[in-house]
Amino acid sequence: MAVSAADKITSTDDEAAIRAVAEAMRDAATTTSEISQNTADSKPPAGDVGTDALQWLSRLTYTGSYVLSYGVVYAAVFVAQALPQENPIMSGFRDGGREAMEQLDDG
């Protein structure tokens, strides 16, 4: 099987792109570790304790909401995919969903 010049160029270009992405990822990882080391070495001022607690609470709220919504949506999709698709219940779900989307678009 002969390899054309165009295939060689595409292969070389693909390899160069992959190398560039790998180098960028390595640089980002190095920079991130340097930043985290510099941040860990410095002590925050005493006034930042309340800010840290607020950020922790905000992050906890976000993560809890994310997990809850992901679990609900994933479970609903899993159950919907497990049901037989050609029956009156699924037809009603599809029609109701379609109607809800139309009403949402209409405002």
C-alpha positions as CSV (number, residue, x, y, z in Angstrom):
1,M,0.0,0.0,0.0
2,A,1.5,3.3,-1.1
3,V,1.4,6.4,1.0
4,S,0.7,9.6,-0.8
5,A,2.4,12.9,-0.1
6,A,-0.9,14.4,1.1
7,D,-1.2,11.6,3.7
8,K,2.4,12.3,4.9
9,I,1.6,16.0,5.3
10,T,-1.6,15.3,7.1
11,S,0.1,12.8,9.4
12,T,3.0,15.2,10.1
13,D,0.5,18.1,10.8
14,D,-1.5,15.9,13.1
15,E,1.7,14.9,15.0
16,A,2.8,18.5,15.3
17,A,-0.7,19.5,16.6
18,I,-0.6,16.7,19.2
19,R,2.9,17.7,20.3
20,A,1.8,21.3,20.6
21,V,-1.2,20.4,22.8
22,A,1.0,18.1,25.0
23,E,3.5,20.9,25.5
24,A,0.7,23.4,26.4
25,M,-0.8,20.9,28.9
26,R,2.7,20.3,30.4
27,D,3.3,24.1,30.7
28,A,-0.2,24.6,32.3
29,A,0.5,21.8,34.9
30,T,3.9,23.3,35.7
31,T,2.4,26.8,36.1
32,T,-0.4,25.5,38.3
33,S,1.9,23.7,40.6
34,E,4.1,26.7,40.9
35,I,1.1,29.0,41.7
36,S,-0.2,26.5,44.3
37,Q,3.3,26.3,46.0
38,N,3.5,30.1,46.1
39,T,0.0,30.4,47.5
40,A,0.6,27.8,50.2
41,D,3.8,29.6,51.3
42,S,2.0,32.9,51.9
43,K,-0.2,33.4,55.0
44,P,-3.6,35.1,54.4
45,P,-4.4,38.2,56.4
46,A,-6.6,37.7,59.4
47,G,-9.6,39.5,57.7
48,D,-9.8,36.7,55.0
49,V,-11.1,34.1,57.4
50,G,-14.7,35.2,56.8
51,T,-14.1,35.3,53.1
52,D,-12.7,31.8,53.2
53,A,-15.7,30.5,55.1
54,L,-18.1,32.2,52.6
55,Q,-16.2,30.7,49.7
56,W,-16.3,27.2,51.3
57,L,-20.1,27.6,51.9
58,S,-20.6,28.8,48.4
59,R,-18.7,25.9,47.0
60,L,-20.5,23.4,49.2
61,T,-23.9,24.8,48.0
62,Y,-22.8,24.6,44.4
63,T,-21.5,21.1,44.7
64,G,-24.7,19.9,46.5
65,S,-27.0,21.5,43.9
66,Y,-24.9,20.0,41.1
67,V,-25.0,16.5,42.5
68,L,-28.7,16.7,43.2
69,S,-29.6,18.0,39.8
70,Y,-27.3,15.5,38.0
71,G,-28.7,12.6,40.0
72,V,-32.3,13.6,39.2
73,V,-31.7,14.2,35.5
74,Y,-29.6,11.1,35.1
75,A,-32.1,8.9,36.9
76,A,-35.0,10.3,34.8
77,V,-33.1,9.7,31.5
78,F,-32.0,6.2,32.6
79,V,-35.6,5.3,33.5
80,A,-37.0,6.8,30.2
81,Q,-34.4,4.9,28.1
82,A,-35.2,1.7,29.9
83,L,-38.9,1.9,29.1
84,P,-40.3,0.6,25.8
85,Q,-40.4,3.5,23.4
86,E,-43.5,2.7,21.4
87,N,-46.3,2.9,24.0
88,P,-48.9,5.5,25.1
89,I,-46.9,6.6,28.1
90,M,-43.7,7.5,26.1
91,S,-45.8,9.1,23.4
92,G,-47.4,11.3,26.1
93,F,-44.0,12.2,27.5
94,R,-42.7,13.1,24.1
95,D,-45.7,15.2,23.2
96,G,-45.8,16.9,26.6
97,G,-42.1,17.7,26.4
98,R,-42.5,19.1,22.9
99,E,-45.4,21.3,24.0
100,A,-43.5,22.5,27.0
101,M,-40.6,23.5,24.8
102,E,-42.9,25.3,22.4
103,Q,-44.5,27.3,25.3
104,L,-41.1,28.1,26.6
105,D,-40.0,29.5,23.2
106,D,-43.2,31.5,22.9
107,G,-42.6,33.1,26.3
